[in-house]
Amino acid sequence: MQPVRGPEQTLTFRPRILLADESMRPTRAEIDLDAVAHNLRILRALSAPARVLAVVKADAYGHGVVPVALRLEQEGVSGFGVALAEEGLELREAGVRAPILVLNGVYGDAHVDVLEAGLTPVVYDLAQVEAFERAAGERRVQVHLKIDTGMGRLGVPLRRLPSFLDAMARHPRCHVVGLMTHLSSADSDDDATSEQLERFAEARAQVLRAGHPVATVHVANTAATLRRPDARFDMVRPGGALFGVQPTPEDGLELRPALRLRTEVIALRDLEPGEFVGYDRTFVARRPTRIATVPLGYGDGLLRGLSGCGEMLVRGLRAPIAGRVSMDLTTLDVTDVPGCACGDEVVVVGSQRFEERHATIRAEEVAARAGTIGYDVLTSISRRVPRVHLGG
């Protein structure tokens, strides 16, 4: 289904039988494109003279990749990083013309499609190089070579790099124009990061000695972009930071969260002491208790691990989640929220103002309560939650 566009919003999901906005469920994710642009400017200033490759995999971390990428392209971003070829093809079909790097390599038989769309592949084994050599025809294929310096997932291990480079010499249409690795612990272990950078320096020297015209060297993910100037090289690859998520609070940049997940109260009921709420009766009222029901649950990406420990904002106050998060509905204890009524806005992630009160729940806080990371909170928001793009 094509996105439904209006003068100030883009809804990336609508039901097959379209409803008027006022008839739809009030749950939605509001995406502030001005905040994304603001974050890019901060990251660009921090990283200069290194260029910024905006990582927009997983639907731009749940923010809606096409509107986000179009806005970042307007802001002059140097290019985009995606995990999958199909993510890059989606951007090309939407009119994005900036360079696109396919970070995880190319699967199946998509090599011709990748080349025809002008995507730049990352390679890390000879089978990929051979596939691009066959797909090239008369073309010259530019690739980025990934080195495994200690992440242990993808990349050419340092011990295998000499034989890999020797074998690449038999594939003259494939030219290594970029060199990269991925850091495992840039937000938590400086010694491990330094070890990886040392291994990368050795790999870089080998690649240059083998005669490959490497024009772009890039290593820094979000955490290294923020914390390790020695990892910035020619280009940095921030992802979550573009959307206002910082790996550690002490990074101290004025990044603005770009997503606000909101819904509304649809039902209220009063419990007497000893009455229960929800599956498995995990919440029992210890006092006269007012319960609000909101139309959002784990089917929308609200982490079930928030059951009994998460909070949402109602009238500028925090209301705890009461009982289990279920698939479509969640219940809140609003006993201490004076005047709570059906139709009141409820904020799951983001800021809320009500009269003189102003409160914020960041994705990082939600993640800490659920025992995960902020990226998980954002990318878990499901397709059935409309994304409403504001500010561009």
Residue, then its C-alpha position, 0 to 999 in steps of 0.5 A: m500500500q502506498p503511504v497516505r500523504g497530507p500537507e503536514q503528515t505521512l501515515t505509513f500504515r492505514p487499514r485496507i478499508l480507510l477510516a477518517d482520522e477521527s474514526m481511527r484508534p487514537t494510538r499513533a507514533e508522532i515523528d518530529l523530522d525537525a528533531v532528526a535534522h537537529n540531531l544530524r547537525i549536532l553529529r555533523a559538527l561533532s564529527a567534522p571533517a568526517r562525513v556522516l552516513a545516516v544509518v536508517k535500517a529497520d525502517a529508520y529505527g521504527h521512525g518511518v524510513v522514507p520521510v526520514a531519509l528524504r528530510l536528511e537528504q534535504e539536510g545534505v547528509s552524505g549518504f545512508g546505511v541500510a542493513l538489507a538490499e531491499e531497504g536500499l531499493e525502497l529508498r531508491e523507489a522513493g526518489v532518494r539519490a544520495p549514496i546508499l551502503v548495504l551494510n550486511g551484504v547482499y543475499g540471494d540473487a539480488h546482485v544485479d538489482v543492487l548494481e542497477a539501483g546504484l547501491t554500494p555493497v559491503v563484502y566480506d567473503l569471496a562468494q559475494v565478490e564472485a557474484f558481483e563479478r558475474a553480475a557486473g557485465e562491463r561495469r566497474v563494481q565499487v565495494h566496501l570491504k568489512i574486516d572482523t576486528g573482534m565483533g565475531r559476526l561478519g567480516v574478513p578475519l585478520r588472519r585470513l585477510p592476506s589470502f582474501l586479498d590475493a583471491m580478490a586480484r582474480h576479480p578485476r571488476c570489483h574495486v575496494v573503495g571503502l574499508m570498514t569494521h564494526l565495534s563491539s563495545a564502544d559504549s562500555d569498554d575502551d580497552a576492547t575498542s582500542e584493541q579493535l582499532e589497532r587490528f583495523a590499522e593493521a588490516r588497513a595497511q595490508v589493503l593499501r599494500a595490496g593496491h586497493p584504492v580505498a577512498t573511504v575508511h569508516v568505523a564509528n557507530t553511534a557510541a564511537t561517534l560520540r566518544r572516540p575521536d580516534a574512530r571517526f576516520d573519513m566517515v561516521r555511521p550514527g544510527g540511534a543518535l539521529f533519533g535522539v537515543q544516546p548509548t550512555p547519559e554522560d555523552g551529554l549532547e543536546l540530542r532531541p528525541a524524535l518519536r512520541l508514542r501516544t494514545e488515549v484513555i478509552a475506559l475507566r473503572d473503580l476497584e475495591p481493595g482485593e479486586f484484580v486486573g488483567y491476565d494472571r491476576t498479577f495486580v491486586a488493589r490494595r486501596p480503592t483504585r481507579i484503573a484506566t484502559v488504553p488501546l495499546g499493547y504488545g501487539d503494537g510493540l509495547l514491551r511485555g516486560l513493562s508489566g507491573c513496572g512501566e509507567m505512562l504519562v497522563r495529565g502530566l503525571r506518571a501513572p504505573i502500568a497495572g498488571r500484565v501488558s496484553m496484546d491490544l490493551t494495557t491498564l494503568d493505575v490513575t488513582d493519583v491522577p486527579g480528574c483523569a477522564c476518558g479521552d485523556e491523552v496518554v504518552v508512552v514515550g516522549s513528552q507531555r504538557f498539561e497545564e503547568r506540568h511538563a513530564t518526559i519519558r525517554a526511550e532509554e528509561v523505558a528500556a531500563r525498566a524492561g531490561t533492554i536497550g533504547y533501540d529495542v523500544l523504538t524498533s519494536i513499535s509495530r506496523r499497525v501503529p501509524r507514523v505521523h511525520l511532522g515538521g517537514 
